[in-house]
Amino acid sequence: ALSQAIMLLIGALAVILMLWMASGGVGGNAQPGALIALFVFCALAAFEALAPVTGAFQHLGQVIASAVRISDLTDQKPEVTFPDTQTRVVDRVSLTLRDVQFTYPEQSQQALKGISLQVNAGEHIAILGRTGCGKSTLLQLLTRAWDPQQGEILLNDSPIASLNEAALRQTISVVPQRVHLFSATLRDNLLLASLGSSDEALSEILRRVGLEKLLEDAGLNSWLGEGGRQLSGGELRRLAIARALLHDAPLVLLDEPTEGLDATTESQILELLAEMMREKTVLM
């Protein structure tokens, strides 16, 4: 409001200054009235066009603070590095964990201690436990968000650290506990999982997970907003499952896939997962 008031004041002063400077020519043989009016209107139009610029400075502080935070992130040394070697992506994956131990930075208590697990190709394994027992941490290690301090993780008897990042992402499909959506259209958020999918394929997968209501009105062009604020928790969860199904990976990691769903929808989603992931290795 203050910036707009200042712009109005400056515009008014500019008009007064122009009238004062032109006043000397009034009363002579010349008739400068039309010319004076033209310059006054030009000045008013110029200030009206520049008025929105002042609003940009209101957000300048936020932009600078955001840029500093982004710079801090890009300057950080990554905790996990990937090799540059080429790795062949396989159709079937077995998973092996041997004495895996992990502690989060600046934490004294171990999140995982001595975890060993064998999951054969095509096998479905559910890990049960109380909240905070390390289920989500285990999935983060499998996606290499972190590396274990001790023990080893093998995919098809090869260390997971030997896969380059592109191969690992193609091998694993994840439904995280916290679903993130970008401030973009429904189509764009789904295409993150499968860039080449057609609109028909996207619409079909939405129907299969019970999100046909999202296809109404603008359909795939619907704007979801940052984090999908207009969607309920259950809709976010089903959208994450839709993305996991679109990403045709041999290893599927599901972190609380039916959280926030009612009993009927939960049963339907589990049946759908069992049907579409019959040949895949699943850990949930």
C-alpha positions as CSV (number, residue, x, y, z in Angstrom):
1,A,0.0,0.0,0.0
2,L,2.8,2.4,0.9
3,S,4.6,1.8,-2.5
4,Q,1.4,2.4,-4.4
5,A,0.8,5.7,-2.5
6,I,4.4,6.8,-3.3
7,M,3.8,6.0,-7.0
8,L,0.6,8.0,-7.0
9,L,2.4,10.9,-5.3
10,I,5.2,10.9,-7.8
11,G,2.8,10.8,-10.7
12,A,0.8,13.7,-9.3
13,L,4.1,15.7,-8.8
14,A,5.1,14.9,-12.3
15,V,1.8,16.3,-13.7
16,I,2.1,19.4,-11.6
17,L,5.7,19.9,-12.8
18,M,4.7,19.6,-16.4
19,L,1.9,22.0,-16.0
20,W,4.2,24.5,-14.3
21,M,6.8,24.2,-17.0
22,A,4.2,24.6,-19.8
23,S,2.4,27.6,-18.1
24,G,4.8,30.0,-19.7
25,G,3.4,29.2,-23.1
26,V,-0.2,29.8,-22.2
27,G,-1.7,33.1,-23.3
28,G,0.5,33.7,-26.3
29,N,-0.3,33.3,-30.0
30,A,0.4,29.6,-29.8
31,Q,-2.3,27.2,-28.6
32,P,-0.4,24.5,-26.6
33,G,-3.4,23.2,-24.8
34,A,-3.7,20.0,-26.8
35,L,0.0,19.4,-26.6
36,I,0.0,19.9,-22.8
37,A,-2.9,17.5,-22.4
38,L,-1.0,14.9,-24.5
39,F,2.1,15.1,-22.3
40,V,0.0,14.9,-19.2
41,F,-1.8,11.8,-20.4
42,C,1.5,10.2,-21.5
43,A,3.0,10.8,-18.0
44,L,-0.1,9.3,-16.3
45,A,0.0,6.3,-18.6
46,A,3.7,5.7,-18.0
47,F,3.2,5.7,-14.2
48,E,0.2,3.5,-14.5
49,A,2.3,1.0,-16.5
50,L,5.1,1.1,-14.0
51,A,2.8,0.8,-10.9
52,P,2.9,-3.1,-10.8
53,V,6.7,-3.0,-10.6
54,T,6.6,-1.7,-7.1
55,G,4.8,-4.9,-6.0
56,A,7.7,-7.0,-7.1
57,F,10.0,-5.4,-4.5
58,Q,7.6,-6.6,-1.7
59,H,8.8,-10.2,-2.4
60,L,12.4,-9.3,-3.0
61,G,13.4,-10.2,0.6
62,Q,11.8,-13.6,0.3
63,V,13.4,-14.3,-3.1
64,I,16.8,-13.4,-1.7
65,A,16.4,-15.6,1.4
66,S,15.2,-18.5,-0.8
67,A,18.2,-18.0,-3.1
68,V,20.5,-18.2,-0.2
69,R,19.0,-21.4,1.1
70,I,19.2,-23.0,-2.4
71,S,22.8,-21.9,-2.7
72,D,23.6,-23.5,0.7
73,L,22.1,-26.8,-0.6
74,T,23.9,-26.8,-3.9
75,D,27.2,-26.0,-2.1
76,Q,26.9,-28.9,0.3
77,K,29.0,-32.0,-0.3
78,P,26.6,-34.9,-1.0
79,E,26.4,-37.7,1.7
80,V,25.9,-40.3,-1.1
81,T,27.8,-40.4,-4.3
82,F,27.1,-42.6,-7.4
83,P,29.6,-44.2,-9.8
84,D,29.8,-43.0,-13.4
85,T,29.9,-46.6,-14.8
86,Q,27.1,-47.9,-17.0
87,T,24.8,-50.4,-15.4
88,R,22.4,-52.7,-17.2
89,V,18.8,-52.5,-15.8
90,V,17.4,-56.0,-15.2
91,D,13.7,-57.2,-15.3
92,R,13.8,-59.2,-12.0
93,V,15.5,-58.2,-8.8
94,S,16.5,-60.0,-5.6
95,L,17.3,-58.1,-2.5
96,T,19.8,-59.0,0.2
97,L,20.7,-57.2,3.4
98,R,23.6,-58.4,5.6
99,D,24.1,-57.0,9.1
100,V,23.0,-53.5,8.1
101,Q,23.5,-50.8,10.8
102,F,22.7,-47.2,10.5
103,T,22.6,-44.1,12.8
104,Y,21.4,-40.7,11.7
105,P,23.9,-37.9,12.0
106,E,24.1,-36.3,15.4
107,Q,22.0,-39.1,16.9
108,S,23.2,-41.4,19.6
109,Q,20.6,-44.1,19.2
110,Q,20.9,-46.5,16.3
111,A,18.0,-46.5,13.8
112,L,18.9,-49.9,12.5
113,K,21.0,-52.5,14.1
114,G,22.1,-55.8,12.6
115,I,19.4,-56.1,10.0
116,S,19.6,-59.1,7.7
117,L,17.0,-59.9,5.1
118,Q,16.7,-62.0,1.9
119,V,13.9,-61.2,-0.6
120,N,13.9,-63.4,-3.7
121,A,12.9,-62.1,-7.1
122,G,9.1,-61.8,-7.4
123,E,8.6,-62.2,-3.6
124,H,6.3,-59.9,-1.6
125,I,7.5,-59.2,1.9
126,A,5.7,-57.0,4.6
127,I,7.7,-55.6,7.5
128,L,5.6,-55.0,10.6
129,G,6.6,-53.0,13.6
130,R,5.7,-50.1,15.9
131,T,6.1,-46.5,14.8
132,G,9.7,-45.4,14.8
133,C,11.2,-48.9,14.7
134,G,13.1,-48.1,11.4
135,K,10.8,-49.2,8.6
136,S,11.1,-45.9,6.7
137,T,14.8,-45.7,7.4
138,L,15.3,-49.1,5.8
139,L,13.5,-47.9,2.6
140,Q,15.7,-44.8,2.6
141,L,18.8,-47.0,2.6
142,L,17.4,-49.0,-0.3
143,T,16.9,-45.8,-2.3
144,R,20.4,-44.6,-1.2
145,A,19.1,-41.4,0.5
146,W,21.6,-42.6,3.0
147,D,24.3,-45.3,3.1
148,P,24.6,-47.7,6.0
149,Q,27.7,-47.3,8.3
150,Q,28.1,-51.0,8.5
151,G,26.8,-54.1,6.5
152,E,25.9,-54.3,2.9
153,I,22.9,-54.1,0.6
154,L,22.9,-56.2,-2.5
155,L,20.6,-56.2,-5.6
156,N,21.0,-59.4,-7.5
157,D,24.1,-60.2,-5.4
158,S,25.8,-56.9,-6.5
159,P,26.4,-54.0,-4.1
160,I,23.7,-51.4,-4.5
161,A,26.5,-48.8,-4.4
162,S,27.8,-50.2,-7.7
163,L,24.7,-48.9,-9.6
164,N,24.8,-45.5,-11.2
165,E,21.9,-43.2,-10.2
166,A,19.9,-43.6,-13.4
167,A,20.0,-47.4,-13.2
168,L,19.0,-47.4,-9.5
169,R,16.1,-45.1,-10.1
170,Q,14.9,-47.3,-13.0
171,T,15.2,-50.4,-10.9
172,I,13.2,-49.1,-7.9
173,S,9.7,-47.6,-7.6
174,V,8.7,-46.0,-4.3
175,V,5.6,-45.0,-2.6
176,P,6.9,-42.7,0.2
177,Q,5.2,-42.0,3.5
178,R,5.2,-38.3,2.7
179,V,3.9,-37.7,-0.8
180,H,5.2,-34.6,-2.5
181,L,3.5,-32.9,-5.5
182,F,4.9,-30.0,-7.4
183,S,3.0,-26.9,-8.2
184,A,2.1,-28.1,-11.7
185,T,-0.7,-29.9,-13.5
186,L,-2.0,-33.3,-12.7
187,R,-0.5,-34.6,-15.9
188,D,3.0,-33.2,-15.1
189,N,3.0,-34.7,-11.6
190,L,2.1,-38.2,-13.1
191,L,4.6,-37.9,-15.9
192,L,7.4,-37.7,-13.3
193,A,7.0,-41.4,-13.0
194,S,6.8,-42.2,-16.7
195,L,7.7,-39.5,-19.2
196,G,6.4,-41.4,-22.3
197,S,2.9,-42.2,-20.9
198,S,-0.1,-41.1,-23.0
199,D,-3.1,-39.3,-21.6
200,E,-5.1,-42.4,-22.0
201,A,-2.7,-44.4,-19.9
202,L,-2.6,-41.7,-17.2
203,S,-6.4,-41.5,-17.1
204,E,-6.7,-45.3,-16.9
205,I,-4.3,-45.5,-13.9
206,L,-6.2,-42.8,-12.1
207,R,-9.5,-44.7,-12.6
208,R,-7.9,-47.9,-11.3
209,V,-6.7,-46.2,-8.0
210,G,-10.1,-44.6,-7.6
211,L,-9.3,-41.0,-8.6
212,E,-11.7,-40.7,-11.5
213,K,-13.1,-37.5,-9.8
214,L,-9.8,-35.7,-10.7
215,L,-10.6,-36.3,-14.4
216,E,-13.7,-34.0,-14.1
217,D,-13.6,-30.4,-15.2
218,A,-10.0,-29.6,-16.4
219,G,-9.0,-33.3,-16.1
220,L,-5.3,-33.9,-16.5
221,N,-4.8,-30.1,-16.9
222,S,-6.0,-29.5,-13.4
223,W,-3.6,-27.4,-11.4
224,L,-2.7,-29.2,-8.1
225,G,-0.8,-26.4,-6.4
226,E,2.3,-26.8,-4.2
227,G,2.1,-30.1,-2.3
228,G,-1.4,-30.8,-3.7
229,R,-3.1,-28.6,-1.1
230,Q,-6.5,-29.1,-2.6
231,L,-6.3,-32.9,-2.2
232,S,-7.1,-35.0,0.8
233,G,-4.6,-37.3,2.5
234,G,-6.2,-40.3,1.0
235,E,-6.1,-38.8,-2.5
236,L,-2.5,-37.9,-2.1
237,R,-1.7,-41.5,-1.1
238,R,-3.6,-42.9,-4.1
239,L,-1.8,-40.5,-6.4
240,A,1.5,-41.8,-5.1
241,I,0.4,-45.3,-5.8
242,A,-0.6,-44.3,-9.3
243,R,2.9,-42.9,-9.9
244,A,4.4,-46.1,-8.6
245,L,2.3,-48.2,-10.9
246,L,3.2,-46.0,-13.9
247,H,6.9,-46.4,-13.1
248,D,7.4,-50.0,-14.3
249,A,10.3,-51.0,-12.0
250,P,11.2,-54.6,-10.9
251,L,11.6,-53.6,-7.2
252,V,8.7,-51.8,-5.5
253,L,9.1,-50.2,-2.0
254,L,5.8,-49.2,-0.3
255,D,6.0,-47.1,2.9
256,E,2.5,-47.2,4.5
257,P,0.7,-47.4,1.1
258,T,-2.8,-47.5,2.6
259,E,-2.4,-44.9,5.3
260,G,-5.4,-42.5,5.4
261,L,-7.6,-44.8,3.3
262,D,-11.0,-46.2,4.5
263,A,-11.4,-50.0,4.8
264,T,-13.1,-50.4,1.4
265,T,-10.6,-48.3,-0.5
266,E,-7.7,-50.0,1.3
267,S,-9.0,-53.4,0.2
268,Q,-9.4,-52.2,-3.4
269,I,-5.8,-50.8,-3.4
270,L,-4.3,-53.9,-2.0
271,E,-6.0,-56.0,-4.6
272,L,-4.8,-53.7,-7.3
273,L,-1.2,-53.8,-6.0
274,A,-1.3,-57.6,-5.8
275,E,-2.6,-57.8,-9.4
276,M,-0.2,-55.3,-11.0
277,M,2.9,-56.3,-9.0
278,R,2.5,-60.1,-9.3
279,E,5.9,-60.5,-11.1
280,K,7.7,-57.8,-9.2
281,T,9.7,-57.8,-6.0
282,V,7.8,-55.9,-3.3
283,L,8.9,-54.7,0.1
284,M,6.3,-52.9,2.3
